[in-house]
Amino acid sequence: MSADEAAPSLDTVRSDAIRWVVEAAIADGNELTVLADWTLARVAHMRSGLTPGLRRRIADRYPNLEFFAEPDTPHMAAHEGYIENGFGV
């Protein structure tokens, strides 16, 4: 994202847990690149994966937050994150 482009707004993310994860990732130096509608959720895509340290903080703060992981396919790189009530990261 260039300096003149604004980061996507989290105004439409209606999950406190997912907003916290995104904001914590940004505070750790990651970048929110886009919010995109997926079949199961509105997803906040980050420039980099979530760090192990952040994943531990998420587990401590939101132990019931659903984690997902998808392996590599011929058409898509592996990805992982969290999802809650139609919102994900």
LINRA-V110956 format. One record per backbone hydrogen bond with DSSP energy under -0.5 kcal/mol. NH is the residue of the N-H (numbers start at 1). CO is the residue of the C=O. Records with the same first field share a line. If there is no record, write none. Layout:
BEGIN
NH = CO / CO
END
This chain:
BEGIN
5 = 2
13 = 10
14 = 12
19 = 15
20 = 16
21 = 17
22 = 18
23 = 19
24 = 20
25 = 21
26 = 22
27 = 23
28 = 24
29 = 26
30 = 25
33 = 31 / 45
34 = 45
36 = 34 / 43
38 = 36 / 41
42 = 86
43 = 36 / 41
44 = 88
45 = 34 / 43
47 = 31
55 = 51
56 = 52
57 = 53
58 = 54
59 = 55
60 = 56
61 = 57
62 = 58
65 = 62
66 = 83
68 = 81
70 = 79
73 = 76
76 = 73
79 = 70
81 = 68
83 = 66
84 = 87
87 = 84
88 = 42
89 = 82
END
